Amino acid sequence: MSILPYALVQVLTAMLDLYTFILIARALISWVSPDPYNKIVQFLHQITEPVLAPVRRVIPPIAGMDLSVLVVLLGVQFLRSVLFRF
C-alpha cells in the first residue's frame, strides 16, 4: 500500500521536470524572433502562457526583462523539493 504514494510523487516529479524543460525552451525561443505560426512555438506558448500570464500581472517587466519565467521556474523547483521530501 505504501508504494502508491511513492509512485504518485515520482510521476508528479517527472511532470515538474518536463515542465521545467518546456519553460527553458520557451525562454530560449523568446531570445530569437520565432515564427508565430510554427507548431512548436504555438505549443510552447499554449502550455506556458496560462502559468506565466498571472505572474506577469504581479511582477511587471523590469528594465525590459520579463522575469516571469524565472519566478515560475523557482516555484516549480520549490514544489519539486517539497515533493522530493515525501
PDB file of N, CA, C and O in Angstrom:
ATOM      1  N   MET A   1       0.817  -1.188   0.000  1.00  0.00           N
ATOM      2  CA  MET A   1       0.000   0.000   0.000  1.00  0.00           C
ATOM      3  C   MET A   1       0.866   1.259   0.000  1.00  0.00           C
ATOM      4  O   MET A   1       0.425   2.299  -0.489  1.00  0.00           O
ATOM      5  N   SER A   2       2.064   1.192   0.526  1.00  0.00           N
ATOM      6  CA  SER A   2       2.901   2.386   0.605  1.00  0.00           C
ATOM      7  C   SER A   2       3.577   2.721  -0.717  1.00  0.00           C
ATOM      8  O   SER A   2       4.168   3.793  -0.844  1.00  0.00           O
ATOM      9  N   ILE A   3       3.509   1.843  -1.692  1.00  0.00           N
ATOM     10  CA  ILE A   3       4.153   2.116  -2.978  1.00  0.00           C
ATOM     11  C   ILE A   3       3.337   3.104  -3.813  1.00  0.00           C
ATOM     12  O   ILE A   3       3.899   3.804  -4.655  1.00  0.00           O
ATOM     13  N   LEU A   4       2.044   3.170  -3.599  1.00  0.00           N
ATOM     14  CA  LEU A   4       1.195   4.087  -4.368  1.00  0.00           C
ATOM     15  C   LEU A   4       1.556   5.550  -4.141  1.00  0.00           C
ATOM     16  O   LEU A   4       1.715   6.279  -5.120  1.00  0.00           O
ATOM     17  N   PRO A   5       1.695   6.020  -2.896  1.00  0.00           N
ATOM     18  CA  PRO A   5       2.104   7.425  -2.718  1.00  0.00           C
ATOM     19  C   PRO A   5       3.486   7.700  -3.310  1.00  0.00           C
ATOM     20  O   PRO A   5       3.712   8.769  -3.877  1.00  0.00           O
ATOM     21  N   TYR A   6       4.404   6.756  -3.184  1.00  0.00           N
ATOM     22  CA  TYR A   6       5.738   6.922  -3.753  1.00  0.00           C
ATOM     23  C   TYR A   6       5.666   7.040  -5.273  1.00  0.00           C
ATOM     24  O   TYR A   6       6.335   7.889  -5.861  1.00  0.00           O
ATOM     25  N   ALA A   7       4.863   6.199  -5.908  1.00  0.00           N
ATOM     26  CA  ALA A   7       4.710   6.245  -7.360  1.00  0.00           C
ATOM     27  C   ALA A   7       4.076   7.560  -7.797  1.00  0.00           C
ATOM     28  O   ALA A   7       4.477   8.138  -8.808  1.00  0.00           O
ATOM     29  N   LEU A   8       3.091   8.034  -7.043  1.00  0.00           N
ATOM     30  CA  LEU A   8       2.442   9.300  -7.360  1.00  0.00           C
ATOM     31  C   LEU A   8       3.432  10.458  -7.279  1.00  0.00           C
ATOM     32  O   LEU A   8       3.431  11.337  -8.141  1.00  0.00           O
ATOM     33  N   VAL A   9       4.272  10.464  -6.252  1.00  0.00           N
ATOM     34  CA  VAL A   9       5.289  11.505  -6.109  1.00  0.00           C
ATOM     35  C   VAL A   9       6.274  11.441  -7.268  1.00  0.00           C
ATOM     36  O   VAL A   9       6.699  12.479  -7.776  1.00  0.00           O
ATOM     37  N   GLN A  10       6.638  10.246  -7.690  1.00  0.00           N
ATOM     38  CA  GLN A  10       7.574  10.099  -8.803  1.00  0.00           C
ATOM     39  C   GLN A  10       6.969  10.612 -10.117  1.00  0.00           C
ATOM     40  O   GLN A  10       7.663  11.240 -10.916  1.00  0.00           O
ATOM     41  N   VAL A  11       5.700  10.348 -10.334  1.00  0.00           N
ATOM     42  CA  VAL A  11       5.024  10.844 -11.545  1.00  0.00           C
ATOM     43  C   VAL A  11       4.929  12.366 -11.516  1.00  0.00           C
ATOM     44  O   VAL A  11       5.191  13.022 -12.524  1.00  0.00           O
ATOM     45  N   LEU A  12       4.559  12.927 -10.377  1.00  0.00           N
ATOM     46  CA  LEU A  12       4.469  14.386 -10.260  1.00  0.00           C
ATOM     47  C   LEU A  12       5.833  15.042 -10.431  1.00  0.00           C
ATOM     48  O   LEU A  12       5.939  16.098 -11.053  1.00  0.00           O
ATOM     49  N   THR A  13       6.877  14.424  -9.884  1.00  0.00           N
ATOM     50  CA  THR A  13       8.228  14.951 -10.047  1.00  0.00           C
ATOM     51  C   THR A  13       8.647  14.923 -11.513  1.00  0.00           C
ATOM     52  O   THR A  13       9.251  15.876 -12.003  1.00  0.00           O
ATOM     53  N   ALA A  14       8.332  13.845 -12.209  1.00  0.00           N
ATOM     54  CA  ALA A  14       8.660  13.757 -13.630  1.00  0.00           C
ATOM     55  C   ALA A  14       7.908  14.819 -14.437  1.00  0.00           C
ATOM     56  O   ALA A  14       8.463  15.397 -15.371  1.00  0.00           O
ATOM     57  N   MET A  15       6.654  15.075 -14.079  1.00  0.00           N
ATOM     58  CA  MET A  15       5.879  16.106 -14.778  1.00  0.00           C
ATOM     59  C   MET A  15       6.461  17.494 -14.527  1.00  0.00           C
ATOM     60  O   MET A  15       6.515  18.317 -15.440  1.00  0.00           O
ATOM     61  N   LEU A  16       6.895  17.756 -13.300  1.00  0.00           N
ATOM     62  CA  LEU A  16       7.513  19.043 -12.986  1.00  0.00           C
ATOM     63  C   LEU A  16       8.843  19.197 -13.724  1.00  0.00           C
ATOM     64  O   LEU A  16       9.177  20.294 -14.173  1.00  0.00           O
ATOM     65  N   ASP A  17       9.596  18.118 -13.851  1.00  0.00           N
ATOM     66  CA  ASP A  17      10.844  18.168 -14.611  1.00  0.00           C
ATOM     67  C   ASP A  17      10.576  18.474 -16.082  1.00  0.00           C
ATOM     68  O   ASP A  17      11.277  19.280 -16.694  1.00  0.00           O
ATOM     69  N   LEU A  18       9.570  17.831 -16.636  1.00  0.00           N
ATOM     70  CA  LEU A  18       9.208  18.088 -18.030  1.00  0.00           C
ATOM     71  C   LEU A  18       8.773  19.536 -18.221  1.00  0.00           C
ATOM     72  O   LEU A  18       9.153  20.176 -19.202  1.00  0.00           O
ATOM     73  N   TYR A  19       7.982  20.052 -17.290  1.00  0.00           N
ATOM     74  CA  TYR A  19       7.524  21.446 -17.391  1.00  0.00           C
ATOM     75  C   TYR A  19       8.700  22.417 -17.258  1.00  0.00           C
ATOM     76  O   TYR A  19       8.693  23.489 -17.863  1.00  0.00           O
ATOM     77  N   THR A  20       9.704  22.044 -16.470  1.00  0.00           N
ATOM     78  CA  THR A  20      10.910  22.865 -16.360  1.00  0.00           C
ATOM     79  C   THR A  20      11.598  22.975 -17.716  1.00  0.00           C
ATOM     80  O   THR A  20      11.994  24.065 -18.130  1.00  0.00           O
ATOM     81  N   PHE A  21      11.737  21.854 -18.400  1.00  0.00           N
ATOM     82  CA  PHE A  21      12.358  21.879 -19.729  1.00  0.00           C
ATOM     83  C   PHE A  21      11.538  22.696 -20.721  1.00  0.00           C
ATOM     84  O   PHE A  21      12.097  23.402 -21.560  1.00  0.00           O
ATOM     85  N   ILE A  22      10.228  22.601 -20.625  1.00  0.00           N
ATOM     86  CA  ILE A  22       9.358  23.375 -21.513  1.00  0.00           C
ATOM     87  C   ILE A  22       9.523  24.870 -21.236  1.00  0.00           C
ATOM     88  O   ILE A  22       9.575  25.667 -22.172  1.00  0.00           O
ATOM     89  N   LEU A  23       9.603  25.253 -19.971  1.00  0.00           N
ATOM     90  CA  LEU A  23       9.813  26.668 -19.636  1.00  0.00           C
ATOM     91  C   LEU A  23      11.164  27.174 -20.140  1.00  0.00           C
ATOM     92  O   LEU A  23      11.265  28.296 -20.637  1.00  0.00           O
ATOM     93  N   ILE A  24      12.182  26.359 -20.013  1.00  0.00           N
ATOM     94  CA  ILE A  24      13.506  26.752 -20.508  1.00  0.00           C
ATOM     95  C   ILE A  24      13.483  26.907 -22.027  1.00  0.00           C
ATOM     96  O   ILE A  24      14.068  27.845 -22.566  1.00  0.00           O
ATOM     97  N   ALA A  25      12.809  25.990 -22.714  1.00  0.00           N
ATOM     98  CA  ALA A  25      12.687  26.104 -24.163  1.00  0.00           C
ATOM     99  C   ALA A  25      11.944  27.380 -24.542  1.00  0.00           C
ATOM    100  O   ALA A  25      12.322  28.061 -25.494  1.00  0.00           O
ATOM    101  N   ARG A  26      10.901  27.701 -23.807  1.00  0.00           N
ATOM    102  CA  ARG A  26      10.143  28.934 -24.078  1.00  0.00           C
ATOM    103  C   ARG A  26      11.029  30.166 -23.905  1.00  0.00           C
ATOM    104  O   ARG A  26      10.975  31.095 -24.711  1.00  0.00           O
ATOM    105  N   ALA A  27      11.843  30.168 -22.850  1.00  0.00           N
ATOM    106  CA  ALA A  27      12.736  31.299 -22.605  1.00  0.00           C
ATOM    107  C   ALA A  27      13.787  31.408 -23.707  1.00  0.00           C
ATOM    108  O   ALA A  27      14.074  32.507 -24.183  1.00  0.00           O
ATOM    109  N   LEU A  28      14.354  30.293 -24.109  1.00  0.00           N
ATOM    110  CA  LEU A  28      15.375  30.317 -25.162  1.00  0.00           C
ATOM    111  C   LEU A  28      14.798  30.777 -26.498  1.00  0.00           C
ATOM    112  O   LEU A  28      15.435  31.540 -27.225  1.00  0.00           O
ATOM    113  N   ILE A  29      13.618  30.322 -26.812  1.00  0.00           N
ATOM    114  CA  ILE A  29      12.992  30.717 -28.073  1.00  0.00           C
ATOM    115  C   ILE A  29      12.633  32.199 -28.063  1.00  0.00           C
ATOM    116  O   ILE A  29      12.607  32.835 -29.117  1.00  0.00           O
ATOM    117  N   SER A  30      12.358  32.750 -26.892  1.00  0.00           N
ATOM    118  CA  SER A  30      11.997  34.169 -26.836  1.00  0.00           C
ATOM    119  C   SER A  30      13.185  35.078 -27.161  1.00  0.00           C
ATOM    120  O   SER A  30      12.987  36.260 -27.445  1.00  0.00           O
ATOM    121  N   TRP A  31      14.407  34.555 -27.125  1.00  0.00           N
ATOM    122  CA  TRP A  31      15.584  35.363 -27.441  1.00  0.00           C
ATOM    123  C   TRP A  31      15.731  35.614 -28.924  1.00  0.00           C
ATOM    124  O   TRP A  31      16.419  36.555 -29.321  1.00  0.00           O
ATOM    125  N   VAL A  32      15.104  34.799 -29.752  1.00  0.00           N
ATOM    126  CA  VAL A  32      15.141  34.979 -31.201  1.00  0.00           C
ATOM    127  C   VAL A  32      13.763  35.423 -31.653  1.00  0.00           C
ATOM    128  O   VAL A  32      12.837  35.518 -30.847  1.00  0.00           O
ATOM    129  N   SER A  33      13.632  35.686 -32.905  1.00  0.00           N
ATOM    130  CA  SER A  33      12.339  36.092 -33.439  1.00  0.00           C
ATOM    131  C   SER A  33      11.668  34.866 -34.077  1.00  0.00           C
ATOM    132  O   SER A  33      11.805  34.640 -35.280  1.00  0.00           O
ATOM    133  N   PRO A  34      10.945  34.079 -33.272  1.00  0.00           N
ATOM    134  CA  PRO A  34      10.363  32.842 -33.810  1.00  0.00           C
ATOM    135  C   PRO A  34       9.151  33.113 -34.693  1.00  0.00           C
ATOM    136  O   PRO A  34       8.469  34.128 -34.549  1.00  0.00           O
ATOM    137  N   ASP A  35       8.905  32.200 -35.593  1.00  0.00           N
ATOM    138  CA  ASP A  35       7.729  32.264 -36.441  1.00  0.00           C
ATOM    139  C   ASP A  35       6.506  31.931 -35.577  1.00  0.00           C
ATOM    140  O   ASP A  35       6.412  30.816 -35.064  1.00  0.00           O
ATOM    141  N   PRO A  36       5.573  32.868 -35.405  1.00  0.00           N
ATOM    142  CA  PRO A  36       4.423  32.598 -34.526  1.00  0.00           C
ATOM    143  C   PRO A  36       3.498  31.503 -35.060  1.00  0.00           C
ATOM    144  O   PRO A  36       2.645  31.008 -34.323  1.00  0.00           O
ATOM    145  N   TYR A  37       3.654  31.123 -36.314  1.00  0.00           N
ATOM    146  CA  TYR A  37       2.819  30.067 -36.892  1.00  0.00           C
ATOM    147  C   TYR A  37       3.469  28.694 -36.807  1.00  0.00           C
ATOM    148  O   TYR A  37       2.874  27.698 -37.218  1.00  0.00           O
ATOM    149  N   ASN A  38       4.686  28.636 -36.277  1.00  0.00           N
ATOM    150  CA  ASN A  38       5.370  27.366 -36.083  1.00  0.00           C
ATOM    151  C   ASN A  38       4.637  26.578 -35.004  1.00  0.00           C
ATOM    152  O   ASN A  38       4.291  27.125 -33.957  1.00  0.00           O
ATOM    153  N   LYS A  39       4.401  25.290 -35.262  1.00  0.00           N
ATOM    154  CA  LYS A  39       3.633  24.453 -34.328  1.00  0.00           C
ATOM    155  C   LYS A  39       4.330  24.309 -32.976  1.00  0.00           C
ATOM    156  O   LYS A  39       3.666  24.268 -31.940  1.00  0.00           O
ATOM    157  N   ILE A  40       5.653  24.232 -32.976  1.00  0.00           N
ATOM    158  CA  ILE A  40       6.378  24.102 -31.711  1.00  0.00           C
ATOM    159  C   ILE A  40       6.255  25.382 -30.892  1.00  0.00           C
ATOM    160  O   ILE A  40       6.041  25.333 -29.681  1.00  0.00           O
ATOM    161  N   VAL A  41       6.390  26.514 -31.547  1.00  0.00           N
ATOM    162  CA  VAL A  41       6.257  27.803 -30.863  1.00  0.00           C
ATOM    163  C   VAL A  41       4.847  27.955 -30.314  1.00  0.00           C
ATOM    164  O   VAL A  41       4.669  28.407 -29.183  1.00  0.00           O
ATOM    165  N   GLN A  42       3.858  27.588 -31.088  1.00  0.00           N
ATOM    166  CA  GLN A  42       2.476  27.661 -30.622  1.00  0.00           C
ATOM    167  C   GLN A  42       2.246  26.741 -29.426  1.00  0.00           C
ATOM    168  O   GLN A  42       1.575  27.121 -28.467  1.00  0.00           O
ATOM    169  N   PHE A  43       2.807  25.524 -29.485  1.00  0.00           N
ATOM    170  CA  PHE A  43       2.660  24.585 -28.377  1.00  0.00           C
ATOM    171  C   PHE A  43       3.293  25.148 -27.105  1.00  0.00           C
ATOM    172  O   PHE A  43       2.680  25.115 -26.039  1.00  0.00           O
ATOM    173  N   LEU A  44       4.511  25.660 -27.216  1.00  0.00           N
ATOM    174  CA  LEU A  44       5.195  26.215 -26.043  1.00  0.00           C
ATOM    175  C   LEU A  44       4.413  27.382 -25.457  1.00  0.00           C
ATOM    176  O   LEU A  44       4.317  27.530 -24.239  1.00  0.00           O
ATOM    177  N   HIS A  45       3.856  28.208 -26.335  1.00  0.00           N
ATOM    178  CA  HIS A  45       3.071  29.350 -25.865  1.00  0.00           C
ATOM    179  C   HIS A  45       1.794  28.880 -25.159  1.00  0.00           C
ATOM    180  O   HIS A  45       1.448  29.388 -24.092  1.00  0.00           O
ATOM    181  N   GLN A  46       1.100  27.914 -25.756  1.00  0.00           N
ATOM    182  CA  GLN A  46      -0.159  27.434 -25.185  1.00  0.00           C
ATOM    183  C   GLN A  46       0.026  26.747 -23.839  1.00  0.00           C
ATOM    184  O   GLN A  46      -0.835  26.850 -22.965  1.00  0.00           O
ATOM    185  N   ILE A  47       1.135  26.052 -23.668  1.00  0.00           N
ATOM    186  CA  ILE A  47       1.322  25.283 -22.434  1.00  0.00           C
ATOM    187  C   ILE A  47       1.915  26.121 -21.300  1.00  0.00           C
ATOM    188  O   ILE A  47       1.766  25.771 -20.130  1.00  0.00           O
ATOM    189  N   THR A  48       2.585  27.226 -21.639  1.00  0.00           N
ATOM    190  CA  THR A  48       3.219  28.029 -20.595  1.00  0.00           C
ATOM    191  C   THR A  48       2.474  29.330 -20.283  1.00  0.00           C
ATOM    192  O   THR A  48       2.562  29.832 -19.162  1.00  0.00           O
ATOM    193  N   GLU A  49       1.766  29.863 -21.226  1.00  0.00           N
ATOM    194  CA  GLU A  49       1.120  31.166 -21.017  1.00  0.00           C
ATOM    195  C   GLU A  49       0.101  31.175 -19.886  1.00  0.00           C
ATOM    196  O   GLU A  49       0.028  32.172 -19.168  1.00  0.00           O
ATOM    197  N   PRO A  50      -0.698  30.112 -19.681  1.00  0.00           N
ATOM    198  CA  PRO A  50      -1.639  30.140 -18.548  1.00  0.00           C
ATOM    199  C   PRO A  50      -0.948  30.271 -17.188  1.00  0.00           C
ATOM    200  O   PRO A  50      -1.560  30.756 -16.236  1.00  0.00           O
ATOM    201  N   VAL A  51       0.289  29.857 -17.084  1.00  0.00           N
ATOM    202  CA  VAL A  51       1.027  29.986 -15.824  1.00  0.00           C
ATOM    203  C   VAL A  51       1.798  31.302 -15.781  1.00  0.00           C
ATOM    204  O   VAL A  51       1.888  31.938 -14.730  1.00  0.00           O
ATOM    205  N   LEU A  52       2.350  31.710 -16.919  1.00  0.00           N
ATOM    206  CA  LEU A  52       3.183  32.907 -16.947  1.00  0.00           C
ATOM    207  C   LEU A  52       2.366  34.209 -16.878  1.00  0.00           C
ATOM    208  O   LEU A  52       2.820  35.183 -16.277  1.00  0.00           O
ATOM    209  N   ALA A  53       1.189  34.238 -17.474  1.00  0.00           N
ATOM    210  CA  ALA A  53       0.395  35.474 -17.526  1.00  0.00           C
ATOM    211  C   ALA A  53       0.048  36.021 -16.139  1.00  0.00           C
ATOM    212  O   ALA A  53       0.219  37.219 -15.914  1.00  0.00           O
ATOM    213  N   PRO A  54      -0.432  35.196 -15.199  1.00  0.00           N
ATOM    214  CA  PRO A  54      -0.726  35.747 -13.869  1.00  0.00           C
ATOM    215  C   PRO A  54       0.527  36.272 -13.152  1.00  0.00           C
ATOM    216  O   PRO A  54       0.466  37.264 -12.426  1.00  0.00           O
ATOM    217  N   VAL A  55       1.652  35.599 -13.363  1.00  0.00           N
ATOM    218  CA  VAL A  55       2.897  36.064 -12.740  1.00  0.00           C
ATOM    219  C   VAL A  55       3.307  37.403 -13.344  1.00  0.00           C
ATOM    220  O   VAL A  55       3.782  38.291 -12.636  1.00  0.00           O
ATOM    221  N   ARG A  56       3.121  37.543 -14.654  1.00  0.00           N
ATOM    222  CA  ARG A  56       3.449  38.803 -15.337  1.00  0.00           C
ATOM    223  C   ARG A  56       2.607  39.962 -14.831  1.00  0.00           C
ATOM    224  O   ARG A  56       3.075  41.099 -14.780  1.00  0.00           O
ATOM    225  N   ARG A  57       1.354  39.674 -14.453  1.00  0.00           N
ATOM    226  CA  ARG A  57       0.493  40.735 -13.920  1.00  0.00           C
ATOM    227  C   ARG A  57       0.981  41.209 -12.558  1.00  0.00           C
ATOM    228  O   ARG A  57       0.863  42.390 -12.232  1.00  0.00           O
ATOM    229  N   VAL A  58       1.530  40.294 -11.764  1.00  0.00           N
ATOM    230  CA  VAL A  58       2.015  40.642 -10.431  1.00  0.00           C
ATOM    231  C   VAL A  58       3.406  41.274 -10.498  1.00  0.00           C
ATOM    232  O   VAL A  58       3.683  42.254  -9.806  1.00  0.00           O
ATOM    233  N   ILE A  59       4.274  40.709 -11.333  1.00  0.00           N
ATOM    234  CA  ILE A  59       5.651  41.207 -11.470  1.00  0.00           C
ATOM    235  C   ILE A  59       5.832  41.706 -12.901  1.00  0.00           C
ATOM    236  O   ILE A  59       6.101  40.913 -13.803  1.00  0.00           O
ATOM    237  N   PRO A  60       5.688  43.011 -13.117  1.00  0.00           N
ATOM    238  CA  PRO A  60       5.842  43.536 -14.483  1.00  0.00           C
ATOM    239  C   PRO A  60       7.305  43.458 -14.932  1.00  0.00           C
ATOM    240  O   PRO A  60       8.204  43.314 -14.104  1.00  0.00           O
ATOM    241  N   PRO A  61       7.535  43.554 -16.235  1.00  0.00           N
ATOM    242  CA  PRO A  61       8.922  43.534 -16.728  1.00  0.00           C
ATOM    243  C   PRO A  61       9.755  44.649 -16.085  1.00  0.00           C
ATOM    244  O   PRO A  61       9.302  45.785 -15.949  1.00  0.00           O
ATOM    245  N   ILE A  62      10.965  44.299 -15.700  1.00  0.00           N
ATOM    246  CA  ILE A  62      11.894  45.245 -15.077  1.00  0.00           C
ATOM    247  C   ILE A  62      12.997  45.543 -16.081  1.00  0.00           C
ATOM    248  O   ILE A  62      13.715  44.638 -16.508  1.00  0.00           O
ATOM    249  N   ALA A  63      13.131  46.804 -16.456  1.00  0.00           N
ATOM    250  CA  ALA A  63      14.133  47.247 -17.441  1.00  0.00           C
ATOM    251  C   ALA A  63      14.004  46.458 -18.741  1.00  0.00           C
ATOM    252  O   ALA A  63      15.005  46.135 -19.381  1.00  0.00           O
ATOM    253  N   GLY A  64      12.763  46.149 -19.128  1.00  0.00           N
ATOM    254  CA  GLY A  64      12.522  45.440 -20.376  1.00  0.00           C
ATOM    255  C   GLY A  64      12.712  43.936 -20.298  1.00  0.00           C
ATOM    256  O   GLY A  64      12.556  43.241 -21.302  1.00  0.00           O
ATOM    257  N   MET A  65      13.047  43.424 -19.121  1.00  0.00           N
ATOM    258  CA  MET A  65      13.254  41.978 -18.957  1.00  0.00           C
ATOM    259  C   MET A  65      12.053  41.348 -18.268  1.00  0.00           C
ATOM    260  O   MET A  65      11.620  41.793 -17.205  1.00  0.00           O
ATOM    261  N   ASP A  66      11.525  40.305 -18.893  1.00  0.00           N
ATOM    262  CA  ASP A  66      10.396  39.576 -18.329  1.00  0.00           C
ATOM    263  C   ASP A  66      10.936  38.513 -17.374  1.00  0.00           C
ATOM    264  O   ASP A  66      11.588  37.559 -17.799  1.00  0.00           O
ATOM    265  N   LEU A  67      10.665  38.683 -16.101  1.00  0.00           N
ATOM    266  CA  LEU A  67      11.175  37.765 -15.088  1.00  0.00           C
ATOM    267  C   LEU A  67      10.175  36.664 -14.718  1.00  0.00           C
ATOM    268  O   LEU A  67      10.425  35.875 -13.807  1.00  0.00           O
ATOM    269  N   SER A  68       9.050  36.617 -15.425  1.00  0.00           N
ATOM    270  CA  SER A  68       8.017  35.651 -15.065  1.00  0.00           C
ATOM    271  C   SER A  68       8.502  34.212 -15.216  1.00  0.00           C
ATOM    272  O   SER A  68       8.149  33.359 -14.402  1.00  0.00           O
ATOM    273  N   VAL A  69       9.298  33.928 -16.236  1.00  0.00           N
ATOM    274  CA  VAL A  69       9.796  32.563 -16.421  1.00  0.00           C
ATOM    275  C   VAL A  69      10.689  32.171 -15.242  1.00  0.00           C
ATOM    276  O   VAL A  69      10.605  31.050 -14.740  1.00  0.00           O
ATOM    277  N   LEU A  70      11.533  33.090 -14.809  1.00  0.00           N
ATOM    278  CA  LEU A  70      12.408  32.814 -13.676  1.00  0.00           C
ATOM    279  C   LEU A  70      11.605  32.552 -12.408  1.00  0.00           C
ATOM    280  O   LEU A  70      11.916  31.629 -11.656  1.00  0.00           O
ATOM    281  N   VAL A  71      10.584  33.351 -12.170  1.00  0.00           N
ATOM    282  CA  VAL A  71       9.748  33.178 -10.976  1.00  0.00           C
ATOM    283  C   VAL A  71       9.031  31.831 -11.021  1.00  0.00           C
ATOM    284  O   VAL A  71       8.966  31.129 -10.012  1.00  0.00           O
ATOM    285  N   VAL A  72       8.495  31.471 -12.178  1.00  0.00           N
ATOM    286  CA  VAL A  72       7.791  30.187 -12.301  1.00  0.00           C
ATOM    287  C   VAL A  72       8.777  29.026 -12.159  1.00  0.00           C
ATOM    288  O   VAL A  72       8.453  28.018 -11.531  1.00  0.00           O
ATOM    289  N   LEU A  73       9.964  29.154 -12.728  1.00  0.00           N
ATOM    290  CA  LEU A  73      10.979  28.101 -12.569  1.00  0.00           C
ATOM    291  C   LEU A  73      11.335  27.905 -11.097  1.00  0.00           C
ATOM    292  O   LEU A  73      11.476  26.772 -10.636  1.00  0.00           O
ATOM    293  N   LEU A  74      11.477  28.987 -10.373  1.00  0.00           N
ATOM    294  CA  LEU A  74      11.756  28.879  -8.938  1.00  0.00           C
ATOM    295  C   LEU A  74      10.595  28.202  -8.202  1.00  0.00           C
ATOM    296  O   LEU A  74      10.811  27.387  -7.304  1.00  0.00           O
ATOM    297  N   GLY A  75       9.374  28.543  -8.587  1.00  0.00           N
ATOM    298  CA  GLY A  75       8.204  27.904  -7.984  1.00  0.00           C
ATOM    299  C   GLY A  75       8.131  26.418  -8.281  1.00  0.00           C
ATOM    300  O   GLY A  75       7.797  25.623  -7.402  1.00  0.00           O
ATOM    301  N   VAL A  76       8.438  26.038  -9.508  1.00  0.00           N
ATOM    302  CA  VAL A  76       8.437  24.621  -9.881  1.00  0.00           C
ATOM    303  C   VAL A  76       9.507  23.872  -9.091  1.00  0.00           C
ATOM    304  O   VAL A  76       9.264  22.769  -8.601  1.00  0.00           O
ATOM    305  N   GLN A  77      10.680  24.467  -8.968  1.00  0.00           N
ATOM    306  CA  GLN A  77      11.748  23.807  -8.207  1.00  0.00           C
ATOM    307  C   GLN A  77      11.391  23.700  -6.724  1.00  0.00           C
ATOM    308  O   GLN A  77      11.742  22.716  -6.072  1.00  0.00           O
ATOM    309  N   PHE A  78      10.700  24.699  -6.192  1.00  0.00           N
ATOM    310  CA  PHE A  78      10.245  24.627  -4.802  1.00  0.00           C
ATOM    311  C   PHE A  78       9.251  23.474  -4.630  1.00  0.00           C
ATOM    312  O   PHE A  78       9.360  22.695  -3.683  1.00  0.00           O
ATOM    313  N   LEU A  79       8.285  23.366  -5.544  1.00  0.00           N
ATOM    314  CA  LEU A  79       7.323  22.262  -5.480  1.00  0.00           C
ATOM    315  C   LEU A  79       8.032  20.914  -5.571  1.00  0.00           C
ATOM    316  O   LEU A  79       7.701  19.972  -4.851  1.00  0.00           O
ATOM    317  N   ARG A  80       9.008  20.842  -6.463  1.00  0.00           N
ATOM    318  CA  ARG A  80       9.757  19.598  -6.635  1.00  0.00           C
ATOM    319  C   ARG A  80      10.488  19.229  -5.346  1.00  0.00           C
ATOM    320  O   ARG A  80      10.510  18.061  -4.958  1.00  0.00           O
ATOM    321  N   SER A  81      11.085  20.216  -4.682  1.00  0.00           N
ATOM    322  CA  SER A  81      11.801  19.910  -3.447  1.00  0.00           C
ATOM    323  C   SER A  81      10.849  19.487  -2.338  1.00  0.00           C
ATOM    324  O   SER A  81      11.195  18.635  -1.520  1.00  0.00           O
ATOM    325  N   VAL A  82       9.664  20.066  -2.299  1.00  0.00           N
ATOM    326  CA  VAL A  82       8.666  19.658  -1.310  1.00  0.00           C
ATOM    327  C   VAL A  82       8.212  18.228  -1.573  1.00  0.00           C
ATOM    328  O   VAL A  82       8.067  17.443  -0.636  1.00  0.00           O
ATOM    329  N   LEU A  83       7.989  17.883  -2.833  1.00  0.00           N
ATOM    330  CA  LEU A  83       7.566  16.520  -3.170  1.00  0.00           C
ATOM    331  C   LEU A  83       8.665  15.510  -2.918  1.00  0.00           C
ATOM    332  O   LEU A  83       8.399  14.375  -2.524  1.00  0.00           O
ATOM    333  N   PHE A  84       9.906  15.927  -3.147  1.00  0.00           N
ATOM    334  CA  PHE A  84      11.029  15.002  -3.004  1.00  0.00           C
ATOM    335  C   PHE A  84      11.239  14.605  -1.542  1.00  0.00           C
ATOM    336  O   PHE A  84      11.758  13.524  -1.266  1.00  0.00           O
ATOM    337  N   ARG A  85      10.847  15.459  -0.611  1.00  0.00           N
ATOM    338  CA  ARG A  85      10.960  15.141   0.816  1.00  0.00           C
ATOM    339  C   ARG A  85       9.978  14.077   1.235  1.00  0.00           C
ATOM    340  O   ARG A  85      10.178  13.400   2.243  1.00  0.00           O
ATOM    341  N   PHE A  86       8.925  13.927   0.472  1.00  0.00           N
ATOM    342  CA  PHE A  86       7.862  12.991   0.808  1.00  0.00           C
ATOM    343  C   PHE A  86       8.304  11.583   0.699  1.00  0.00           C
ATOM    344  O   PHE A  86       7.520  10.668   0.951  1.00  0.00           O
TER     345      PHE A  86
END
